[in-house]
Amino acid sequence: PRMKETSGWQQVFSSPRLDWVIERVALNAKVLGGALGDHDKMVAVASSSEIILWALQADGNGSEIGVFHLGVPVEALFFVGNQLIATSHTGKIGVWNAVTKHWQIQDVVPINSYDAAGTFLLLGCNNGSIYYVDVQKFPLRMKDNDLLVTELYRDPTEDAVTALSVYLT
């Protein structure tokens, strides 16, 4: 829904009927100068390991961008800019890149916490490390086409990073 001062709440999109219970929802509002043009408003839903992503049009219609699978239950679903991110504590992240229209799954260390700052996705892991990915650049390693996940910090005692809060000025 959206709020209009003169008329109250209005429905802007209704998905087709799904055969499963929606466990996670992520919404991306208009990003000025977005690379997707008319497809810069998106909504994603997840149940278990399945994710459906729609682009929303101004007339209230939506077009399915794709159905993606993480392979393990999705525990967090959110946008960083126009990139859709799905994570699982088992140590998997999935990223849908809005520019390349590419879905990438990456195995990482089991994830305990996450936060986003600007275009950076930060992952707090159970081995005491904080990793980051610049999802705007969607960096892939040349040798194996894996997502480039960089270690930012490692706790010397390897205590799990159970919470992250990042603020960039």
Summary of the structure (lengths in Angstrom):
residues: 169
radius of gyration: 17.0
end to end distance: 30.9
largest distance: 57.3
contacts: 478
relative contact order: 0.13
helix: 2%
strand: 48%
